[in-house]
Amino acid sequence: MNQNIITNIRSPIVYKQKELNAVIRNIKTGDGKDIVELFKENYGDTYYKKNFYNPSVWDEMVKSNKYYPIVAEYEGRVIGQFLLTLNDEYNGEIGAVVVHPDFKGRGLMNKMFDYLIQKAKSLGLFAIYGEAIMFHPFSQKANLKHGMIETALQLGEVASFIAQKEIKFEKRTGTLVGYKLFKTTPKSLYIPKIYEKIIKNRYKKAGIKLKKTSIKPIRKKIKLWENRLLKIAGIIIDGKIKNFENRFNLLFSRAKVSAEMIYADINLQTKEVDEIVKFLNKKRFFYSGVLFYRYGGKDYLRLQFENTHNVEEKYNVCYSEYCKFLSKYVLRDKKRVSRL
């Protein structure tokens, strides 16, 4: 085996030092060059968003209404970056965090995280979420420290070509989804019986009460999205349309051509949720988790399908007890659906 290929990833040692008195602020024109260098220091040339290696892309974000980079500045130089990306008016994703190796362990990520949360609130978002790559528990720990709730495990979401410096990964790696909610209004939802206990547990943890009141009918539709670079795809299901099974099979077949991981997201205002989950389980889609405010401010149940054997399952690293529980639950559910 190539000595640079690792399958059992463990956290690198980062010694905690005295916090650095850096300035945390919004991005400004001219920061792009320093941010590009941070990505090179952390990922070499393997980061999948190749446009992030272009300084002008970052400088254009200064006036963007979708991308909000937060930076840490020290002695006139940008040494850290944390990105908030708006999906819509309801939610945004946090990620692409990079800190210069010389300044890791100095509290920069936590300071940027605090600033980013305030930025999200000021934009009126209902929630933010992050997907912690399961190479190591650092991101998971930071998410929990800042009040995020772990809701889903997405196996194989990270392509194996993404690396950190000299370390390469033999298999596709999972991500642990965590949410921080700014709005916890009670909701009326259809919860599938097979996953009722674990889903209700996440709503209780989030402080959202589930009401037993009538649910307004939703506009029924089904849609495929694809990310061919990362070799992932997803099918968004809002209600049970006519000829649902045929339409799903068509999109599923299309997704399997290029995607190694395929997700199915079911709107939890779907009256036929039990029927749809049963159908998807027979297609060998198994549990991933809950996605709050994911599309158009609605909550979704995510199921997942492995279209490759090149998915890391054994060596996902967990920081929290819930992550350990969820990892076991997901793999048990995969085994269950394989027998249907």
C-alpha positions in Angstrom: 0.0 0.0 0.0 1.2 3.5 -0.8 2.6 5.0 2.4 0.6 8.2 1.8 -2.7 6.4 1.7 -4.4 6.2 5.1 -7.6 4.3 5.9 -7.7 4.6 9.7 -7.6 8.3 10.3 -6.7 9.7 13.7 -6.5 13.3 14.8 -3.2 15.1 14.3 -1.7 16.5 17.5 -2.4 20.2 17.9 -1.1 21.7 21.1 -3.3 24.3 22.6 -1.5 27.6 23.1 -2.3 31.1 24.4 -5.2 32.6 22.4 -4.1 35.0 19.7 -5.3 38.6 19.8 -6.5 38.5 16.2 -9.1 40.8 14.6 -12.2 38.9 13.4 -14.1 40.7 10.7 -16.0 40.5 7.4 -14.0 40.0 4.3 -12.8 43.0 2.4 -11.3 43.6 -1.0 -7.7 42.5 -1.2 -8.1 39.5 1.3 -8.4 37.0 -1.6 -4.7 36.4 -2.0 -4.1 35.5 1.6 -7.2 33.2 1.7 -6.0 31.3 -1.3 -2.7 30.7 0.5 -4.6 29.3 3.4 -6.3 26.7 1.2 -2.9 25.8 -0.3 -1.4 25.4 3.2 -4.2 23.1 4.3 -5.3 21.2 1.2 -2.5 21.6 -1.4 -4.3 21.6 -4.7 -6.9 19.0 -3.8 -9.8 21.2 -2.5 -12.8 20.4 -4.7 -13.9 24.0 -5.2 -11.2 25.0 -7.6 -12.5 28.5 -7.9 -11.4 29.0 -4.2 -7.8 29.1 -5.5 -8.6 32.3 -7.5 -8.1 35.5 -5.3 -10.7 37.4 -7.4 -13.4 35.0 -6.5 -13.0 35.9 -2.8 -12.8 39.6 -3.5 -16.0 39.4 -5.4 -17.7 38.0 -2.3 -17.3 41.4 -0.6 -20.5 42.5 -2.3 -22.2 39.1 -2.5 -25.7 38.4 -1.1 -25.0 34.7 -1.0 -21.4 34.2 0.3 -20.2 35.7 3.6 -16.6 34.9 4.4 -15.4 35.7 8.0 -11.7 36.3 8.4 -9.1 36.4 11.2 -6.5 39.1 10.7 -3.2 39.3 12.6 -0.5 41.9 12.0 -2.1 42.9 8.7 -2.3 39.4 7.3 -5.4 37.1 7.0 -4.5 33.9 8.8 -8.0 32.3 9.1 -11.3 32.1 7.1 -14.7 30.7 7.8 -17.5 30.8 5.2 -21.2 31.2 5.5 -23.1 30.3 2.3 -26.8 31.1 2.1 -29.0 28.4 0.5 -32.1 30.6 0.7 -33.8 33.0 3.1 -34.2 30.3 5.7 -30.9 28.5 6.1 -27.2 28.7 5.4 -24.3 26.3 5.4 -21.1 27.0 7.3 -17.8 25.5 6.2 -14.6 25.8 4.2 -12.8 26.8 7.4 -9.1 27.2 7.1 -6.5 28.4 9.6 -2.8 28.8 8.9 -0.8 25.9 10.3 1.4 28.3 12.3 -1.6 29.6 14.2 -3.7 26.5 14.9 -4.6 25.8 18.5 -4.8 29.6 19.2 -8.6 29.9 19.4 -9.1 31.4 16.0 -11.8 29.0 14.8 -13.9 29.5 17.9 -13.7 33.3 17.5 -14.6 33.2 13.9 -17.5 30.8 14.7 -18.9 33.2 17.3 -18.7 36.1 14.8 -20.3 33.9 12.1 -23.3 33.0 14.3 -24.0 36.7 14.9 -23.7 37.3 11.2 -26.3 34.6 10.5 -28.7 36.1 13.0 -28.3 39.5 11.5 -29.3 38.1 8.1 -32.5 36.7 9.7 -31.8 33.1 9.0 -33.9 30.4 10.8 -30.9 28.0 11.0 -27.3 27.3 10.0 -25.8 23.9 9.5 -22.3 22.4 9.2 -21.0 19.1 7.8 -18.1 18.0 9.9 -15.8 15.7 7.9 -15.1 12.5 9.9 -11.4 12.5 9.5 -11.1 13.7 13.1 -13.3 15.1 15.8 -12.1 18.7 15.9 -14.9 20.2 13.8 -17.5 18.0 15.6 -16.2 19.3 18.9 -16.4 23.0 17.7 -19.9 22.5 16.4 -21.1 21.1 19.8 -19.3 23.9 21.7 -21.3 26.4 19.8 -24.7 24.9 20.4 -25.2 22.8 17.3 -27.3 19.7 17.3 -26.2 16.6 15.5 -29.0 15.4 13.2 -27.6 13.3 10.4 -24.7 11.1 9.3 -24.0 11.2 5.5 -21.9 8.3 4.6 -19.6 8.7 1.6 -20.3 12.4 0.9 -16.6 13.4 0.7 -14.8 12.2 -2.4 -11.6 10.3 -1.8 -9.5 12.7 -3.9 -9.9 15.4 -1.3 -6.8 15.4 0.9 -5.2 17.4 3.7 -1.6 18.1 2.7 0.2 14.8 2.2 -2.5 12.6 3.5 -4.8 10.9 1.0 -7.9 8.9 1.7 -8.5 5.5 0.2 -12.3 5.6 0.5 -15.1 8.1 0.4 -15.6 9.7 3.8 -18.7 10.6 5.8 -19.9 13.9 7.3 -21.8 14.5 10.5 -24.5 17.2 10.1 -25.0 19.6 12.9 -27.6 22.4 13.1 -27.9 25.6 15.1 -31.5 26.8 15.2 -32.5 30.4 15.6 -36.2 29.7 15.3 -37.9 26.8 17.2 -41.6 27.4 16.4 -43.8 24.3 17.1 -44.5 22.2 14.0 -47.0 19.7 12.7 -45.3 16.9 10.7 -45.8 13.4 9.4 -43.2 11.2 11.0 -42.6 7.8 9.5 -43.2 5.0 12.0 -40.0 3.1 11.3 -37.9 6.1 12.3 -40.3 7.8 14.7 -38.2 7.4 17.9 -34.9 8.7 16.5 -36.6 11.6 14.6 -38.6 12.8 17.6 -35.5 12.6 19.7 -33.8 15.2 17.5 -36.8 17.5 17.6 -36.9 17.3 21.4 -33.1 18.0 21.5 -33.7 21.0 19.2 -36.4 22.3 21.5 -39.1 22.1 18.8 -42.5 20.8 20.0 -44.4 18.6 17.6 -48.1 19.6 17.4 -51.0 17.3 16.5 -52.8 19.7 14.3 -53.9 19.5 10.6 -51.1 19.9 8.1 -51.6 22.0 5.0 -51.3 20.1 1.7 -48.1 20.7 -0.1 -47.3 21.2 -3.8 -46.4 17.7 -5.0 -43.2 17.3 -7.0 -40.0 15.3 -7.3 -36.7 16.6 -8.4 -33.1 15.3 -9.0 -29.9 17.3 -8.2 -26.4 16.2 -9.1 -22.9 17.1 -8.2 -20.9 15.2 -10.8 -17.5 16.5 -9.5 -18.1 15.0 -6.1 -20.0 12.1 -7.6 -23.1 12.6 -5.4 -26.8 13.1 -6.2 -30.1 13.6 -4.4 -33.8 13.2 -5.1 -36.0 15.7 -3.4 -39.5 14.3 -2.7 -42.4 16.7 -1.9 -45.4 14.5 -1.6 -46.4 11.5 -3.6 -47.0 12.6 -7.2 -48.9 10.5 -9.8 -46.9 7.6 -11.1 -44.5 8.2 -8.2 -42.7 4.9 -8.4 -42.0 5.2 -12.1 -40.9 8.8 -11.9 -38.6 7.9 -9.0 -37.1 4.9 -10.8 -36.3 7.1 -13.8 -34.5 9.7 -11.7 -32.8 7.0 -9.6 -31.5 5.3 -12.8 -30.2 8.7 -14.0 -28.4 9.4 -10.7 -26.7 6.0 -10.7 -24.9 6.7 -13.9 -22.4 9.1 -12.3 -23.1 9.2 -8.6 -21.4 7.0 -6.0 -23.7 8.3 -3.1 -27.4 9.0 -3.7 -29.6 10.7 -1.1 -33.4 10.9 -0.9 -34.9 13.9 0.9 -38.5 13.5 1.9 -40.5 16.5 3.0 -41.9 15.8 6.4 -45.2 17.5 5.4 -45.7 14.5 3.1 -48.9 12.7 4.1 -47.7 9.5 2.3 -44.4 9.5 4.1 -44.7 5.9 5.5 -45.5 4.6 2.0 -42.6 6.4 0.5 -40.1 5.3 3.2 -41.2 1.7 2.8 -40.7 2.0 -1.0 -37.3 3.5 -0.6 -36.2 1.0 2.0 -36.9 -1.7 -0.5 -34.7 0.2 -2.9 -32.0 -0.2 -0.2 -32.1 3.4 0.9 -31.3 3.6 4.7 -31.4 6.2 7.4 -29.2 9.3 7.3 -31.1 11.8 9.5 -33.1 15.0 9.8 -32.4 18.2 7.8 -34.1 21.3 9.4 -35.4 24.1 7.1 -33.5 22.4 4.2 -35.6 23.5 1.2 -37.9 26.4 1.2 -38.0 26.5 5.0 -39.3 22.9 5.3 -37.9 19.9 7.2 -36.8 16.8 5.4 -35.9 13.2 6.3 -32.7 12.2 4.5 -32.2 8.5 3.4 -29.0 7.4 1.6 -27.9 4.8 -0.9 -24.4 3.5 -1.5 -23.8 3.1 -5.3 -20.2 2.0 -4.6 -18.3 -0.3 -2.3 -15.7 2.5 -1.8 -17.3 4.0 1.3 -15.6 4.3 4.7 -17.9 2.9 7.4 -15.6 1.3 10.0 -13.2 4.2 10.8 -15.5 7.2 11.0 -14.2 9.1 14.1 -16.9 10.3 16.6 -16.5 12.9 19.3 -19.9 12.7 21.0 -21.9 9.8 22.3 -24.7 10.6 20.0 -22.4 10.4 17.0 -21.4 6.9 18.1 -25.0 5.9 18.6 -26.0 7.4 15.2 -23.1 5.6 13.4 -24.3 2.2 14.8 -27.9 3.0 14.0 -27.2 3.9 10.4 -25.2 0.7 9.8 -27.9 -1.4 11.5 -30.5 0.2 9.2 -28.4 -0.5 6.2 -28.2 -4.1 7.2 -32.0 -4.2 7.8 -32.9 -2.8 4.3 -30.5 -5.2 2.6 -32.7 -8.1 3.8 -36.0 -6.6 2.5 
